[in-house]
């Protein structure tokens, strides 16, 4: 059994547990040959499957977050996690998770193209100098009553299983009223909402109540201010860096939209 805050590494069918800190050091060493060769030799330890249990440290965008040891906040022991393309991670900061993936080199450009928020030099440095865990599985841990898959394909409904999908939220007021992160992971299908303003990373819509909601489209194409739009997407936690960048007084969530139709 893997103990909390430890890492299980399966190499040559042998299971061993190491701390996140040890993995960071080992991963930096492993990234060398991977970065130097576009086609690593089979059996390279950098491609070994790794399972990590910890807490979400910082949410950096729809496909990127950091992982820290449970009950311990230490920026020197953060590991960056990147989820597969076409998926979003419905994770929340401070929540315990289990991540399985491989340690690889990931370019800053890839994270930015997938809507990652890398505004600080420190974060950019971490991407270039530390190992990145490219996740294949992300799931919840206790105290959640049921283990939930936290990787969601954007065009698929959200649920704890294929048969447990929930109906999308169709009332923008319901999203606007949220003052916590309880709506993270819910799908939305909003029709005829007014576009209030646009920016480099997305746009704001106005709920019937007058409250504003930030929307980040997957394709970086935003409607014009004053248009009405139909929006389909998923509710995610608003990254703290993005909140500062937007000078936002909005709630802790936003909509990551895979479909925006404006008129």
Buried (B, 14 or more C-beta within 10 A) or exposed (E): EEEEBBBBBEEEEEEEBBEBBBBBBBBEEBBEEBEEEEEBEEEEBBBBBBBBBBBBBBBBBBBBBBBBBBEEEEEEBBBBBBBBEBBBBBBBBEBBBBBBBBBBBBEBEBBBEBBBBBBEEEBBEBBEEBBBBBBBBBBBBEEEEEEBBBBBEBEEBBBBEEEEEEEBBEEBBBBBEBEEBEBBBBBBEBEEBBBBBBEEBBBBBBBEEEBBBBBBBBEEEBBEEEBBBBBBBBBBBBBBBBBEBBEBEBBBBBBBBBBBEBE
